[in-house]
Amino acid sequence: MHSSLLSKSFIFLPRKPFSPVCKFASMSKIAPPKTRLRGVVFDMDGTLTVPVIDFAAMYRAVLGEHEYKRIRAENPSGIDILHHIESWSPDKQRKAYQAIADYERQGLDRLQIMPGAAELYGFLDSKKIRRGLITRNVKEAVDLFHQRFGITFSPALSREFRPYKPDPAPLLHICSMWQVQPNEVMMVGDSLKDDVACGKRAGAFTCLLDETGRYSPADFEKLDLKPDFTASSLTEVYSLLESNFDLTP
Protein backbone atom coordinates (compact mmCIF):
# COMPACT_ATOMS: atom_id res chain seq x y z
CA MET A 1 0.00 0.00 0.00
CA HIS A 2 2.68 2.43 1.02
CA SER A 3 4.71 1.47 -1.99
CA SER A 4 1.74 2.11 -4.32
CA LEU A 5 1.00 5.52 -2.84
CA LEU A 6 4.64 6.49 -3.01
CA SER A 7 4.86 5.58 -6.66
CA LYS A 8 1.71 7.57 -7.44
CA SER A 9 3.08 10.61 -5.63
CA PHE A 10 6.06 10.59 -7.96
CA ILE A 11 3.87 10.03 -10.98
CA PHE A 12 1.79 13.13 -10.31
CA LEU A 13 4.57 15.34 -8.95
CA PRO A 14 4.64 18.54 -11.08
CA ARG A 15 7.65 18.75 -13.39
CA LYS A 16 10.14 21.48 -12.68
CA PRO A 17 10.75 23.84 -15.57
CA PHE A 18 14.50 23.11 -15.52
CA SER A 19 17.02 21.10 -13.54
CA PRO A 20 19.39 22.69 -10.98
CA VAL A 21 22.18 22.40 -13.57
CA CYS A 22 20.13 24.28 -16.16
CA LYS A 23 19.19 26.91 -13.62
CA PHE A 24 22.83 27.48 -12.75
CA ALA A 25 23.75 27.77 -16.43
CA SER A 26 20.97 30.28 -16.95
CA MET A 27 22.11 32.40 -14.02
CA SER A 28 25.70 32.39 -15.31
CA LYS A 29 24.53 34.13 -18.50
CA ILE A 30 22.98 37.08 -16.71
CA ALA A 31 24.66 40.23 -18.02
CA PRO A 32 26.58 42.32 -15.49
CA PRO A 33 25.05 45.68 -14.61
CA LYS A 34 25.83 48.46 -17.06
CA THR A 35 28.20 51.25 -16.09
CA ARG A 36 26.53 54.52 -15.19
CA LEU A 37 27.48 57.22 -17.67
CA ARG A 38 27.30 60.75 -16.34
CA GLY A 39 29.05 62.80 -19.01
CA VAL A 40 30.31 62.80 -22.61
CA VAL A 41 33.20 65.00 -23.74
CA PHE A 42 33.58 65.75 -27.44
CA ASP A 43 36.35 66.89 -29.71
CA MET A 44 35.22 69.67 -32.05
CA ASP A 45 36.92 69.66 -35.50
CA GLY A 46 35.98 66.48 -37.33
CA THR A 47 33.68 65.33 -34.53
CA LEU A 48 31.10 68.00 -33.76
CA THR A 49 31.85 69.86 -36.98
CA VAL A 50 32.50 68.67 -40.53
CA PRO A 51 36.25 68.70 -41.31
CA VAL A 52 37.04 71.82 -43.32
CA ILE A 53 40.66 72.67 -42.47
CA ASP A 54 43.34 71.47 -44.89
CA PHE A 55 45.80 70.32 -42.24
CA ALA A 56 48.41 69.12 -44.72
CA ALA A 57 48.52 72.56 -46.34
CA MET A 58 48.67 74.18 -42.89
CA TYR A 59 51.62 72.02 -41.85
CA ARG A 60 53.45 72.77 -45.08
CA ALA A 61 52.92 76.51 -44.53
CA VAL A 62 54.33 76.28 -41.00
CA LEU A 63 57.15 73.79 -41.54
CA GLY A 64 58.12 74.21 -45.17
CA GLU A 65 57.87 71.42 -47.74
CA HIS A 66 61.15 69.66 -46.92
CA GLU A 67 60.64 69.69 -43.14
CA TYR A 68 57.02 68.65 -43.54
CA LYS A 69 57.98 65.55 -45.56
CA ARG A 70 60.71 64.62 -43.07
CA ILE A 71 58.46 64.89 -40.01
CA ARG A 72 55.56 63.20 -41.80
CA ALA A 73 57.80 60.22 -42.60
CA GLU A 74 58.85 59.99 -38.95
CA ASN A 75 55.25 60.33 -37.71
CA PRO A 76 52.96 58.33 -40.04
CA SER A 77 50.12 58.54 -37.49
CA GLY A 78 50.05 62.35 -37.81
CA ILE A 79 51.99 65.48 -36.99
CA ASP A 80 51.48 67.20 -33.64
CA ILE A 81 52.20 70.69 -34.91
CA LEU A 82 51.46 72.48 -31.62
CA HIS A 83 53.93 70.40 -29.67
CA HIS A 84 56.46 70.56 -32.48
CA ILE A 85 56.70 74.36 -32.51
CA GLU A 86 56.90 74.73 -28.71
CA SER A 87 60.69 74.45 -28.86
CA TRP A 88 61.05 77.18 -31.49
CA SER A 89 62.26 80.71 -30.83
CA PRO A 90 59.58 83.24 -29.81
CA ASP A 91 59.70 85.02 -33.18
CA LYS A 92 59.47 81.78 -35.15
CA GLN A 93 56.66 80.60 -32.89
CA ARG A 94 54.72 83.82 -33.46
CA LYS A 95 54.89 83.38 -37.24
CA ALA A 96 53.86 79.73 -36.94
CA TYR A 97 50.84 80.53 -34.78
CA GLN A 98 49.85 83.25 -37.23
CA ALA A 99 49.91 80.79 -40.13
CA ILE A 100 47.86 78.28 -38.12
CA ALA A 101 45.37 80.99 -37.16
CA ASP A 102 44.96 82.00 -40.81
CA TYR A 103 43.97 78.46 -41.81
CA GLU A 104 41.66 78.13 -38.82
CA ARG A 105 39.98 81.43 -39.63
CA GLN A 106 39.31 80.24 -43.18
CA GLY A 107 37.74 77.15 -41.65
CA LEU A 108 35.42 79.24 -39.51
CA ASP A 109 33.83 80.69 -42.63
CA ARG A 110 32.84 77.18 -43.73
CA LEU A 111 31.89 75.84 -40.28
CA GLN A 112 29.19 73.16 -40.51
CA ILE A 113 27.67 71.00 -37.82
CA MET A 114 28.21 67.24 -38.13
CA PRO A 115 25.14 65.21 -39.23
CA GLY A 116 23.40 63.62 -36.27
CA ALA A 117 24.95 66.03 -33.79
CA ALA A 118 21.78 67.92 -32.86
CA GLU A 119 19.87 64.68 -32.27
CA LEU A 120 22.68 63.34 -30.08
CA TYR A 121 22.73 66.52 -27.99
CA GLY A 122 18.98 66.32 -27.51
CA PHE A 123 19.26 62.70 -26.44
CA LEU A 124 21.97 63.51 -23.88
CA ASP A 125 19.91 66.38 -22.53
CA SER A 126 16.87 64.13 -22.16
CA LYS A 127 18.97 61.79 -20.01
CA LYS A 128 20.51 64.69 -18.07
CA ILE A 129 23.98 63.60 -19.17
CA ARG A 130 26.52 66.42 -19.12
CA ARG A 131 28.39 67.34 -22.30
CA GLY A 132 31.76 69.03 -22.51
CA LEU A 133 34.21 69.94 -25.25
CA ILE A 134 37.98 69.76 -25.65
CA THR A 135 39.60 71.14 -28.79
CA ARG A 136 43.06 72.16 -29.92
CA ASN A 137 41.39 74.97 -31.88
CA VAL A 138 41.16 78.52 -30.49
CA LYS A 139 38.46 79.95 -28.22
CA GLU A 140 37.17 82.09 -31.09
CA ALA A 141 36.21 78.92 -32.96
CA VAL A 142 34.44 77.47 -29.92
CA ASP A 143 32.50 80.70 -29.36
CA LEU A 144 31.44 80.79 -33.01
CA PHE A 145 30.31 77.15 -32.83
CA HIS A 146 28.14 77.89 -29.78
CA GLN A 147 26.71 81.02 -31.36
CA ARG A 148 26.05 79.63 -34.85
CA PHE A 149 24.39 76.39 -33.81
CA GLY A 150 22.80 77.42 -30.51
CA ILE A 151 24.35 74.51 -28.60
CA THR A 152 26.49 75.06 -25.53
CA PHE A 153 29.10 72.78 -24.01
CA SER A 154 30.31 73.34 -20.49
CA PRO A 155 33.15 73.33 -19.83
CA ALA A 156 34.42 74.00 -23.36
CA LEU A 157 38.22 74.00 -23.34
CA SER A 158 40.17 75.39 -26.30
CA ARG A 159 43.92 75.31 -26.82
CA GLU A 160 44.34 78.27 -24.49
CA PHE A 161 43.94 75.64 -21.74
CA ARG A 162 47.35 74.07 -21.15
CA PRO A 163 48.45 71.36 -21.43
CA TYR A 164 46.24 70.34 -24.32
CA LYS A 165 45.36 66.92 -25.72
CA PRO A 166 46.70 64.24 -25.72
CA ASP A 167 47.63 65.17 -22.15
CA PRO A 168 44.78 64.00 -19.86
CA ALA A 169 44.76 67.31 -17.97
CA PRO A 170 41.82 68.95 -19.82
CA LEU A 171 39.61 65.88 -19.43
CA LEU A 172 40.52 65.49 -15.75
CA HIS A 173 39.74 69.19 -15.29
CA ILE A 174 36.25 68.68 -16.73
CA CYS A 175 35.66 65.64 -14.50
CA SER A 176 36.68 67.75 -11.51
CA MET A 177 34.32 70.54 -12.54
CA TRP A 178 31.48 68.03 -12.92
CA GLN A 179 32.46 66.25 -9.69
CA VAL A 180 32.41 62.85 -11.38
CA GLN A 181 34.99 60.09 -11.79
CA PRO A 182 36.74 59.67 -15.18
CA ASN A 183 35.32 56.13 -15.47
CA GLU A 184 31.84 57.69 -15.54
CA VAL A 185 32.71 59.74 -18.63
CA MET A 186 33.29 59.02 -22.31
CA MET A 187 35.66 60.91 -24.62
CA VAL A 188 34.49 61.02 -28.26
CA GLY A 189 36.78 62.21 -31.03
CA ASP A 190 38.17 61.48 -34.49
CA SER A 191 41.86 61.39 -33.56
CA LEU A 192 43.47 58.27 -32.17
CA LYS A 193 46.63 60.03 -31.02
CA ASP A 194 44.86 63.04 -29.48
CA ASP A 195 41.31 62.17 -28.40
CA VAL A 196 41.62 58.47 -27.62
CA ALA A 197 45.02 58.99 -25.99
CA CYS A 198 43.61 61.79 -23.82
CA GLY A 199 40.66 59.66 -22.74
CA LYS A 200 42.75 56.55 -22.05
CA ARG A 201 45.31 58.46 -19.99
CA ALA A 202 42.55 60.05 -17.92
CA GLY A 203 40.88 56.69 -17.23
CA ALA A 204 37.71 57.46 -19.21
CA PHE A 205 35.83 55.41 -21.79
CA THR A 206 36.81 56.28 -25.35
CA CYS A 207 34.98 56.28 -28.66
CA LEU A 208 36.83 56.83 -31.93
CA LEU A 209 34.68 58.50 -34.58
CA ASP A 210 36.01 57.12 -37.86
CA GLU A 211 33.70 58.14 -40.69
CA THR A 212 35.99 57.15 -43.54
CA GLY A 213 37.60 53.96 -42.21
CA ARG A 214 40.87 55.79 -41.73
CA TYR A 215 42.04 53.57 -38.86
CA SER A 216 42.71 49.84 -38.73
CA PRO A 217 43.55 47.43 -35.88
CA ALA A 218 47.18 47.75 -37.00
CA ASP A 219 47.06 51.45 -36.12
CA PHE A 220 45.74 50.60 -32.65
CA GLU A 221 48.60 48.16 -32.09
CA LYS A 222 51.26 50.49 -33.48
CA LEU A 223 50.30 53.31 -31.12
CA ASP A 224 49.21 50.94 -28.33
CA LEU A 225 45.89 52.79 -28.28
CA LYS A 226 42.72 50.77 -28.67
CA PRO A 227 39.47 52.70 -28.23
CA ASP A 228 36.71 51.08 -26.20
CA PHE A 229 34.30 51.77 -29.05
CA THR A 230 34.45 52.84 -32.67
CA ALA A 231 31.67 54.55 -34.61
CA SER A 232 31.26 55.67 -38.20
CA SER A 233 28.80 58.46 -37.35
CA LEU A 234 27.36 60.37 -34.42
CA THR A 235 24.13 58.45 -34.93
CA GLU A 236 26.09 55.29 -34.20
CA VAL A 237 27.45 56.90 -31.03
CA TYR A 238 23.83 57.41 -29.95
CA SER A 239 23.17 53.67 -30.41
CA LEU A 240 26.25 52.43 -28.58
CA LEU A 241 25.52 54.67 -25.60
CA GLU A 242 22.06 53.14 -25.29
CA SER A 243 23.36 49.60 -25.69
CA ASN A 244 26.34 49.70 -23.36
CA PHE A 245 25.62 52.15 -20.54
CA ASP A 246 23.15 52.92 -17.79
CA LEU A 247 21.72 56.25 -18.90
CA THR A 248 19.16 56.62 -16.11
CA PRO A 249 18.54 60.34 -15.56
C-alpha positions as CSV (number, residue, x, y, z in Angstrom):
1,M,0.0,0.0,0.0
2,H,2.7,2.4,1.0
3,S,4.7,1.5,-2.0
4,S,1.7,2.1,-4.3
5,L,1.0,5.5,-2.8
6,L,4.6,6.5,-3.0
7,S,4.9,5.6,-6.7
8,K,1.7,7.6,-7.4
9,S,3.1,10.6,-5.6
10,F,6.1,10.6,-8.0
11,I,3.9,10.0,-11.0
12,F,1.8,13.1,-10.3
13,L,4.6,15.3,-8.9
14,P,4.6,18.5,-11.1
15,R,7.6,18.8,-13.4
16,K,10.1,21.5,-12.7
17,P,10.8,23.8,-15.6
18,F,14.5,23.1,-15.5
19,S,17.0,21.1,-13.5
20,P,19.4,22.7,-11.0
21,V,22.2,22.4,-13.6
22,C,20.1,24.3,-16.2
23,K,19.2,26.9,-13.6
24,F,22.8,27.5,-12.8
25,A,23.8,27.8,-16.4
26,S,21.0,30.3,-17.0
27,M,22.1,32.4,-14.0
28,S,25.7,32.4,-15.3
29,K,24.5,34.1,-18.5
30,I,23.0,37.1,-16.7
31,A,24.7,40.2,-18.0
32,P,26.6,42.3,-15.5
33,P,25.0,45.7,-14.6
34,K,25.8,48.5,-17.1
35,T,28.2,51.2,-16.1
36,R,26.5,54.5,-15.2
37,L,27.5,57.2,-17.7
38,R,27.3,60.8,-16.3
39,G,29.0,62.8,-19.0
40,V,30.3,62.8,-22.6
41,V,33.2,65.0,-23.7
42,F,33.6,65.7,-27.4
43,D,36.4,66.9,-29.7
44,M,35.2,69.7,-32.1
45,D,36.9,69.7,-35.5
46,G,36.0,66.5,-37.3
47,T,33.7,65.3,-34.5
48,L,31.1,68.0,-33.8
49,T,31.9,69.9,-37.0
50,V,32.5,68.7,-40.5
51,P,36.2,68.7,-41.3
52,V,37.0,71.8,-43.3
53,I,40.7,72.7,-42.5
54,D,43.3,71.5,-44.9
55,F,45.8,70.3,-42.2
56,A,48.4,69.1,-44.7
57,A,48.5,72.6,-46.3
58,M,48.7,74.2,-42.9
59,Y,51.6,72.0,-41.8
60,R,53.4,72.8,-45.1
61,A,52.9,76.5,-44.5
62,V,54.3,76.3,-41.0
63,L,57.2,73.8,-41.5
64,G,58.1,74.2,-45.2
65,E,57.9,71.4,-47.7
66,H,61.2,69.7,-46.9
67,E,60.6,69.7,-43.1
68,Y,57.0,68.7,-43.5
69,K,58.0,65.5,-45.6
70,R,60.7,64.6,-43.1
71,I,58.5,64.9,-40.0
72,R,55.6,63.2,-41.8
73,A,57.8,60.2,-42.6
74,E,58.8,60.0,-38.9
75,N,55.2,60.3,-37.7
76,P,53.0,58.3,-40.0
77,S,50.1,58.5,-37.5
78,G,50.1,62.3,-37.8
79,I,52.0,65.5,-37.0
80,D,51.5,67.2,-33.6
81,I,52.2,70.7,-34.9
82,L,51.5,72.5,-31.6
83,H,53.9,70.4,-29.7
84,H,56.5,70.6,-32.5
85,I,56.7,74.4,-32.5
86,E,56.9,74.7,-28.7
87,S,60.7,74.5,-28.9
88,W,61.1,77.2,-31.5
89,S,62.3,80.7,-30.8
90,P,59.6,83.2,-29.8
91,D,59.7,85.0,-33.2
92,K,59.5,81.8,-35.1
93,Q,56.7,80.6,-32.9
94,R,54.7,83.8,-33.5
95,K,54.9,83.4,-37.2
96,A,53.9,79.7,-36.9
97,Y,50.8,80.5,-34.8
98,Q,49.8,83.3,-37.2
99,A,49.9,80.8,-40.1
100,I,47.9,78.3,-38.1
101,A,45.4,81.0,-37.2
102,D,45.0,82.0,-40.8
103,Y,44.0,78.5,-41.8
104,E,41.7,78.1,-38.8
105,R,40.0,81.4,-39.6
106,Q,39.3,80.2,-43.2
107,G,37.7,77.2,-41.7
108,L,35.4,79.2,-39.5
109,D,33.8,80.7,-42.6
110,R,32.8,77.2,-43.7
111,L,31.9,75.8,-40.3
112,Q,29.2,73.2,-40.5
113,I,27.7,71.0,-37.8
114,M,28.2,67.2,-38.1
115,P,25.1,65.2,-39.2
116,G,23.4,63.6,-36.3
117,A,25.0,66.0,-33.8
118,A,21.8,67.9,-32.9
119,E,19.9,64.7,-32.3
120,L,22.7,63.3,-30.1
121,Y,22.7,66.5,-28.0
122,G,19.0,66.3,-27.5
123,F,19.3,62.7,-26.4
124,L,22.0,63.5,-23.9
125,D,19.9,66.4,-22.5
126,S,16.9,64.1,-22.2
127,K,19.0,61.8,-20.0
128,K,20.5,64.7,-18.1
129,I,24.0,63.6,-19.2
130,R,26.5,66.4,-19.1
131,R,28.4,67.3,-22.3
132,G,31.8,69.0,-22.5
133,L,34.2,69.9,-25.3
134,I,38.0,69.8,-25.6
135,T,39.6,71.1,-28.8
136,R,43.1,72.2,-29.9
137,N,41.4,75.0,-31.9
138,V,41.2,78.5,-30.5
139,K,38.5,79.9,-28.2
140,E,37.2,82.1,-31.1
141,A,36.2,78.9,-33.0
142,V,34.4,77.5,-29.9
143,D,32.5,80.7,-29.4
144,L,31.4,80.8,-33.0
145,F,30.3,77.2,-32.8
146,H,28.1,77.9,-29.8
147,Q,26.7,81.0,-31.4
148,R,26.1,79.6,-34.8
149,F,24.4,76.4,-33.8
150,G,22.8,77.4,-30.5
151,I,24.3,74.5,-28.6
152,T,26.5,75.1,-25.5
153,F,29.1,72.8,-24.0
154,S,30.3,73.3,-20.5
155,P,33.1,73.3,-19.8
156,A,34.4,74.0,-23.4
157,L,38.2,74.0,-23.3
158,S,40.2,75.4,-26.3
159,R,43.9,75.3,-26.8
160,E,44.3,78.3,-24.5
161,F,43.9,75.6,-21.7
162,R,47.3,74.1,-21.1
163,P,48.5,71.4,-21.4
164,Y,46.2,70.3,-24.3
165,K,45.4,66.9,-25.7
166,P,46.7,64.2,-25.7
167,D,47.6,65.2,-22.2
168,P,44.8,64.0,-19.9
169,A,44.8,67.3,-18.0
170,P,41.8,68.9,-19.8
171,L,39.6,65.9,-19.4
172,L,40.5,65.5,-15.8
173,H,39.7,69.2,-15.3
174,I,36.2,68.7,-16.7
175,C,35.7,65.6,-14.5
176,S,36.7,67.7,-11.5
177,M,34.3,70.5,-12.5
178,W,31.5,68.0,-12.9
179,Q,32.5,66.2,-9.7
180,V,32.4,62.8,-11.4
181,Q,35.0,60.1,-11.8
182,P,36.7,59.7,-15.2
183,N,35.3,56.1,-15.5
184,E,31.8,57.7,-15.5
185,V,32.7,59.7,-18.6
186,M,33.3,59.0,-22.3
187,M,35.7,60.9,-24.6
188,V,34.5,61.0,-28.3
189,G,36.8,62.2,-31.0
190,D,38.2,61.5,-34.5
191,S,41.9,61.4,-33.6
192,L,43.5,58.3,-32.2
193,K,46.6,60.0,-31.0
194,D,44.9,63.0,-29.5
195,D,41.3,62.2,-28.4
196,V,41.6,58.5,-27.6
197,A,45.0,59.0,-26.0
198,C,43.6,61.8,-23.8
199,G,40.7,59.7,-22.7
200,K,42.8,56.6,-22.0
201,R,45.3,58.5,-20.0
202,A,42.6,60.0,-17.9
203,G,40.9,56.7,-17.2
204,A,37.7,57.5,-19.2
205,F,35.8,55.4,-21.8
206,T,36.8,56.3,-25.3
207,C,35.0,56.3,-28.7
208,L,36.8,56.8,-31.9
209,L,34.7,58.5,-34.6
210,D,36.0,57.1,-37.9
211,E,33.7,58.1,-40.7
212,T,36.0,57.2,-43.5
213,G,37.6,54.0,-42.2
214,R,40.9,55.8,-41.7
215,Y,42.0,53.6,-38.9
216,S,42.7,49.8,-38.7
217,P,43.5,47.4,-35.9
218,A,47.2,47.7,-37.0
219,D,47.1,51.4,-36.1
220,F,45.7,50.6,-32.7
221,E,48.6,48.2,-32.1
222,K,51.3,50.5,-33.5
223,L,50.3,53.3,-31.1
224,D,49.2,50.9,-28.3
225,L,45.9,52.8,-28.3
226,K,42.7,50.8,-28.7
227,P,39.5,52.7,-28.2
228,D,36.7,51.1,-26.2
229,F,34.3,51.8,-29.1
230,T,34.4,52.8,-32.7
231,A,31.7,54.5,-34.6
232,S,31.3,55.7,-38.2
233,S,28.8,58.5,-37.3
234,L,27.4,60.4,-34.4
235,T,24.1,58.4,-34.9
236,E,26.1,55.3,-34.2
237,V,27.4,56.9,-31.0
238,Y,23.8,57.4,-29.9
239,S,23.2,53.7,-30.4
240,L,26.3,52.4,-28.6
241,L,25.5,54.7,-25.6
242,E,22.1,53.1,-25.3
243,S,23.4,49.6,-25.7
244,N,26.3,49.7,-23.4
245,F,25.6,52.2,-20.5
246,D,23.2,52.9,-17.8
247,L,21.7,56.2,-18.9
248,T,19.2,56.6,-16.1
249,P,18.5,60.3,-15.6
